Amino acid sequence: MEHLSNILTSPNMYSAAVTLLLLIALKAIVGQFITQHPLAFFSFYCQRLADKVNKTSSSPRQQNISGLIAILVTLVPLLVILWLFEAFIEVYWLWHALLLYLALGSFGLSKTNKLVARDLVANNNYQAKQKIAPFLLRDTEPLSALGISKACIEMQLLRSSQLLVCVGFYYLVFGPLAALTFRLLLEMHYAWNIKIARFAHFGAAVNHIVKLLQWLPSRLFSLLLLLGTVGQNTLLSWRLIRGKFFQTDNNILLHILALGLEIKLSGVAMYNGSKVRKISFNDQARQPQATDIIHASKRINFALYLFLLLVMLLAIMSYATSGYSK
């Protein structure tokens, strides 16, 4: 605990917190005008690598081993190069800011979902599917208006947790290289998702790694989401979701949001033509509608604002205890 306290109150923590806040603001502003995919090439590389080494004729064990080796041969050389390159950098804060910029995800999800909701209200399902398809792993063609609404809500929730809260957490605690490492692992997880049949074994290793790494920051985010239900049977919501707190998945996030919006989330989805049955949450509630996309965005953004407030308080605390104020 004393070591953790030293980390949280160190001068480096103050600089990291301020840098994180500034870059989030920058990406949020830029995201209103252009779509950002700084790691699109890495995602393309992961897909091509899987095409080369993931042989469906191999046994499940061989595919598991191939997936683990693919992680190592991709990450280890890249991280070593970045770590060695830092020795030649004169302006450390600029280098760290660049790594964090690459690690953070896009902040245009609320805008995208608002446009999708508008299309759904206008009964323009085709345009809604076209807008949301780049952000989804599941097949969008068979989705109804209700399915699109559910997919939008789940996508924004999970991506906000992974690409902002988790990345920000690892940046603050372990530094920019750790944040970028998590993001690269996340991109591998997206590219080799086990919901797609041919990656069921090949993507198992990165799936387990990402689940473990996002457990703590996603639990922090779940508590912030739970604060959004204050005045709305919060204690009952906690009793319903507390059993999922120590599970190594994101079910707790989906369950909290489903209870808060009084809608049903998750369930059956199509991935690459195959039907996947997932756990559904708040089964007795109604199916989500287009208006619920907007309500969900507000809930998610409220939790993100609380996260940013915590980062600001951390910066203030670090500033006050590290000698900056002298």
N, C-alpha and C positions, 0 to 999 in steps of 0.2 A: 504493500500500500504506500509506503514511503517512497519507493522508486517511482510508482505511478504519479504520486503527488509532485515529485521533482520534475517529471516530464511535463505535466500539465502547467507548471508555473515557470518553466524555463524561458529564456529569451527566444529560443528557437520556436517554441510553441506560439509565442506572440506573433512572430513573423509569419509562421505557417498559417495561423488563423486569419490574419489580415490578407495574406495572399489568396487563401481559399475564398474569402468573401469577395474580393475584387474580381477574381476570375469567374466566379459564379455570376456576378453582375454583368461582366463582359459577355459571357456566353449567352446569358439570358437576353441581352440586347441584340447581339448578333443573330441569335436564333429567331428573332422576330422578322428578319429580312431574308436570311438565306438558310438552307438546310445544310447542316454540318455533318460530315462523315470523315473525320480525320484518320480513322483506322479502317477505312473501306478496303485499302490494299491488303491489310493484314487479314481481314475477313476473307478476301478473295484467295489469299495464300493458303488459309486453313482449308478452304473448300478443295483447292487443287491438291493439297497434301493428302487429304482424305481419299481423293480419287486414286491416288498413287498407291497408298499403303493399306487402305482398308479393303481387304479382299473378302467378299461375301463367302467365298469357298473355304476360308479359314475357319477353324473351330472358335467357339466363343472365347476360350482362354487365350488363343493367339490374337484375337481381335482386342481383348483387354490389354494384353502386353503391347500390342502395336499402338494403341491409344496412349498408353503411358509413355512409351518411347517418343511418340510424336510430340508430346508436351515437353519432354526434356530436351530433345534436339532443337526445338523451336525456341524455348525460353532461355535456356542456359547461355548459349552463345550471345543472344541479343542482350541479356541483362549484364553479362560480363563486359561487353563492348560499351554499353552505356555507363557502367560503373567506372571503367578505365577512362573513358572520354571525359568524365567529370573532372579529372585531375588537370585537364588542359583549359578548363573554363575559368575565366577571370571574374565574371559576374555571376555568382552562384544563384542569386535570387531569380535572375532571368532564366537560367537553365532549369531551375526547379519549377518556375511558372510554366515553361514550355512543356515539361513532362506532365504537370498537372492538367494543362489544357488538353493534352492528348488523352489523358485518362478520363476526364469528365465527359459525360454524355451530352446529348442534345437537350436543350431546354425549350423546344418548340412543341412539346407534346400537348400542352393545354390548347394551343392555337389549332393544332391539327384536329384534336378531338372536338373542338368547337365547330370547325368546318364540317366534320363528319356528322355531328348532331344536326346541323342546319340542313345538310343533304337528306338526312333521314326524315326530318319534319316535312321536307318538300317531296317525300316519296321517291327520291333519286338514289336508290340503293346502289346502283352501278357506280356512280361517282364516289359514294361513301366507301365502297369496297376498294376502289382505286387509290383513295387517299390513305387508307389504313393498312393496305397490303404490305408496304415496305417495312412496317414495324412489327408484323406478326409472323410467327412460324407456322401457325395453322393455315389450312386452306380457307380462302375467303370466298371462293365462288359459290359454295352451297349455303353461305350464311344468310339468314333472314335478317330483318331489321332488328329483331330482338338479339340475334346472335352477334350482329355487328356492335350493338350497344354494349353487350357483355364483354366482347373482346376488347373494345376501346378502354373500358374501365379497368379491366385486369392488366392490359398492357401498360397503361400510364402508372398504375400502382407499382407494378413489379420493376419497371424500368426506373422509376423515381427512386425506389429503394436501392437498386443495384448501382445505377450510374451516377447517383448523387450522394446518397447517404453512405453507402459502403465505400465508394471511392474517397469521399471526404474523410471518413473515419480512418482509413488506412494512411491517408496523407498526413493527417494530424498526429497520429500515434507513431508511425514508422517512417514517414517521409515520402517524397515524390516517386522514388523508384518502386516502393511497395505499392503505392496507388496504381502506378502503371502496370505492375505485375498482375494485380487483381483484375484490371481492365482487360489485359491480354488473355488471361484465363477465362474471363467472362465471354470474350469474343470467340474463343475456342468452344466454350459451352454452347453458345448460340449456333455456331457452325456445325457442331457434332452433337446436337441435342438428342438425348436417348428416346424422345417421343417419336422420332423418325426411326422406322424399323431397322434400317441398315446401319444406324449408329447406336443401336441398343447396347452393344458390348464395346464398341470402339470408343464411344463417348462416356463410358461409365466412370473412368478414372477422373476426368476433368469435372464430371457432374458431382462426384463426391467431394472433390477439392473445393469447388465453388460453394457447395452447400455448407461445408464447414467454415469457410472464410466469411460468408455473409451472415452466419448465425448471430453473432453478437450485434453488429450494427443494424441488422434487420429487426432484432428484438427492441433495440432503442427506438427505431422508427415505429414499431407496433405500439409502443407505449405513447408515443406522440400522437398516433392516430386515435388511440383510445381516449386521449384528452379531448378530441373533437366530439366525443359522445357525451360529454358532461351535460347533465340535465336530461339525458335520454336513456335512463336505466343503465348507467355506466357499470354499476356493481354487478348487475345481471349479465352484462356483456362480458365482464371479466371472468365470471364463473363459467360461462360457456366456452371461453377461448383459452383459459389458463392451462388446460391439458395439452394444448399445442405449443406452449411456450418453450418446452425443452425438446421439441421435435426438430430435426435438421432439414426443414423445408420452409416454404413461404406460406403455408396454409393459414398461419395465424393472421397474416396481413389481409388475406382475402376474406377471412371470417369476420374480422373486425369491421372492415368496410361494408360487407354485406349486412351486418347487423345495424350499422350506423345509418345506412341508406334504406334499410328495410326492403331489400331486394335479394334475389337468389343469384349467386355467382358460381362460376366454374361448372363442372359437369362434362358431358360428352363433347368432344371436338374431333375434327378431321385433320390428320397430319399426313401429307403426301399420299392422300387417297385411303388411308387406314383410319378406322375409328378408334379413338383412345378414350376410355372411360376414366375420368378423374373424379375425385371427391367433390361433391357439391356442398355449398354452404348456405345456411338459412333456407332449408328446403321448403318450409311452409310459407315463405314470402312470395311475392309476385315476381315475374320476370322483369328485367330492366328495360327501360324505354329510353328514347333519345334524350329526354329531359334529365334522366339520371346520369348521363355522361357529364353534363354541366355540374350537377350536384356533386358527383364524385370528384371532379377536378377541383372544386372548391375545398372539399375535405382533404384531398391529397396535398394541395397547395398550402392549406392551413398547417398541416403537419410539417411540411418543408420549411415554412416560415418559423415554426418553433425550433426546428433544427438549426436554422441560421441564427436564431436568437441565442441558442446555446453556444454556438461558435463565437458570436459577438461577446457573450459573457465570459467565455474562456479567454478571449483576447484581452478583455479588460482586466481579468484576474491576473493573467500573465504579466501584463504591463505594470500592474500595481505592485506585484511581488518580486519582479526581476530587476528592479533598479532603473527602468526606463523613465519612471516618474521623478527621479532625482535630478 
